[in-house]
Amino acid sequence: MKQNSVEPQEINPSGKNGRILKEDVINYLEKVKNKKSHIDEKTANLKETCILKSNEIKQEKEIPSKPSSVAKAQSTPDYVSTSNIQDKVVKLEGIRKAMVKTMTQSTYIPSFLYTDELNVDKLVRLRKEMNKIDSKLKLSYMPFFIKAVSFALLQYPDLNSIVNTNKIEDGLITEYIVKKDHNISIAIDTEHGLIVPNIKRVQDKSIVQLQIELNQLKEKAKNQKITMEDYKDGSFTVSNIGR
């Protein structure tokens, strides 16, 4: 496999216990070869079509044509006049005002990036089994991720903290507050933009309770009934993966 630059995960094994046999590698290489041949053929046909089209356009340009007076009359102007347009003052209210406030506050938060990959096969099976028990609930992956974040925050409580904006000197942070409650904020897309309400005291709630509250927040967001209390005191944010 190494001499053909083939990764094991690209091959469907047929051997016992998922072993990859020599025949599996040969069949895979044959499929790749046939696929490449088909792509090369399509590329050649496309190239030929482009050449023919280019020749047609060239011939059309060589034939002089008389300008149409009707076409001239219907042609659009080269510019649009803005002399009658005035500046407009737009007052920020409601969600927009709250978004400006929180986004401004976020500039005080120190940022870092950490990435990792996890095998969630067991989670996939668990979610499937739980949905069989109560099909009406329709558990998504989101409450599992929210609860996992809460468990992590118990181990690393400093990540569940906020900057004390009253203790900033010369533009520098001098104090932060470690929050006892895990109020996890979730990004929800609405017709009026992205909003980030939160679920309170996640550390004390079960997966099922989190799904119920998540559904309630989505319903309130859909009907534009989110209140400032729903935004208040968020301590950690989880992006919504859409599942």
N, C-alpha and C positions, 0 to 999 in steps of 0.2 A: 504493500500500500504506500510505503514511503517513497519509492522510486516513481510512483505515478501521482504523488502529491494528493493522496486521497485521505480524508478524515474518516475514522471509523463510524462516527455518528451519521454519515451520509449514506451508509450502506445498510440494506435490510438483511439481517442475518437469517440463515436458514438452518444453522447447526444446532446441536443440542445445547440447552441453557443459554441461548442467544449468542453462540459462537459464530464468528464470521469465517466462512469457508472460502477456498480458492475460487470456486464457481461463483460465489456471491460477488467477489471483486471483478471477475471477468464480465459478468452480466452487467454490473454497474458501469464499467468502462465502455461497454458496447452501447449502452443507453446514452451515455454522454457523447460518444462519437456520432450517433445517429441524430441527436439533438443539435449538435454543432453543425452537421451537414445541412440540416433543415434551415437553420438560421442563416448559414452562408448563402443558401439558395434564395431565401427571401431578401437578403441584403442585395444580392446581384440584381434581382428583379426590380427592387426599389431604385437602385442606381440607374438602371436602364430607363425606367419611367421618368426619373428626374431629368435625364439627358434629353429625352424626347420632348418633355414639357418646356425645357429651356430653349430648344430649337424653335418650338411653336411661338413662344413669346418674342424671340429674336425676329422671326419673320413678320409678326404683327407690327413691331416697331418700325420695320423698314417700309411699311405701306403708309404713305401720308394720308391723313384724314382731315377734313374740314371741321373747324370748331363749330359746335351747335350753339345757336343763340339761345335756345331753350335751356341747354345745360348751363350756359353762363349765368342766366337769370336765376337758376335754382341752386347754384353753387353756394356753399357756406362761406361766411367771411373769414378772413385770416386771423381775426382777433375778436374777443368779446369785450364790450365796453363795461367798465365797472364804475363809471363816473357817478351813477345814481345809487350805488350801494354804500351803505353807512356801517360803521362799526356797531356791533351789538354786544351789550353786556348781558351775560348769562349768570344768574345767581345759583350757586350750588346749594341744593336742598336734599333732605332725605338720605337715600342710599349713597348718592354721589358725595355728599358732604362727609358722611361717615367714612367712605373709602379714602378721601383725601386725608382725613385725620389719621387713620391707621397706617396709610402708606407713608406719611410723613414721619410718624413715630418709628416705623420699621427701619428708617435710615440710621437710627441709633443702635441697632442690634448688630453685634459682631457676627460675621458670617463665616462658615466653613463648609467644605464639600466632602462627603464620604459616600462611597458607593460599594455595594456588595451584591452577590447573587445567592439566592437560597432555593433549595429544592422544596417545593410545596406540594408534592404528590399526596402526602398524608392529609394536608389541609383540603385538597380537592375532594378526596374520598370522604372526609369528615363532613364537609358542607353538603355533599350529596346525600349522605345518610340522614343528616339533620333535617333536610328539606323533605325527605320521605316521611319523617315523623309528623311534620306540620307543613303541608304543601301550601297553606294559605299565607304563611309568613314570608316565603320566598327569600331566604337568607342570601345576601350577596357576600362578596369577599371583604367588603369595606369594614364591617364590624369586627372581623377577625384581626384586620390590620390595626384598627384603632386600639383594640385590647392589647395587641402585641406591643404597640408603642407605649401603652400605659405600664406594662410589665417592665419594659426597658427603662422607663423614667423612674421606677422604683429603685433600680440599680444605679442609675446615673441622674440623681435629682437635680443637679446643676443645669441640666438641659431643660428642665421645666421651670424656667425663671424668666423674669422680665426686668428690663432696665428701669431703675428709679430715675425718672426724668427730672425730679427735683434735686438730684445730686449730680448735676453735670457742671463741671468747672472748665472754663476755657475750651468748650466744645468736646471735652473728654469725659467718659463715664467714670464715676468714682464709686458707684454702688449698684448692686442688683439684688432683686428679691426672689428667693426660691419659694415657689408656690406649693402649698400642701396639697391642693386639689389638681387633678389632671383634667382640665377643661379643654378638650381637644376640638380644635376648629377644623371644619371640613369645607372645602371649596365646592360651591354649588352654582352651576351655570343657569342663568335665568334670561328671560327676554330683555331685561333691563341691565344685563351685565353680570359679571361674576361676583358672588357674595360669599362671605366666609363666616357663617354663624358657628356656634360651638355646642358640643354636648357636655354638660356639667358632670363633674365627679365620676369620670369614666372608671376610676380605680375601684369603685363600689358597685359597678354594674356588670351584668352578665352579657354574653354575646346576643342573646335574644332581646334583652332590654335595649341594647345599643341599636339593633336593627329597627326596633319599634320607634325609638327617638329619631333615628336617621330618616325614617319614612315620614315622620311628623314634620321634621324640618324641611324636607323636600316639598311636602304638600303646602306648608305655609309659604315657602318661597314661590311656589307656582301661583298661589293666590294673592301674592304680595301682602302677606300678613306677618312677615318677619318683624320682630320688635327689637329695640335697642338692647333689651335684656338678653336676647339670643346672641348678640355680638359681644356682650360685656364679659370681661375677665378671661378671655381666651389665653391659654398659656403655651399651647403647642399646636402646630398646624399639620394636617395630613392632606396631601393632594388626592383628589378623586380620580381613580383610574378608569372610571366608567363602567365598572362591573358590580 
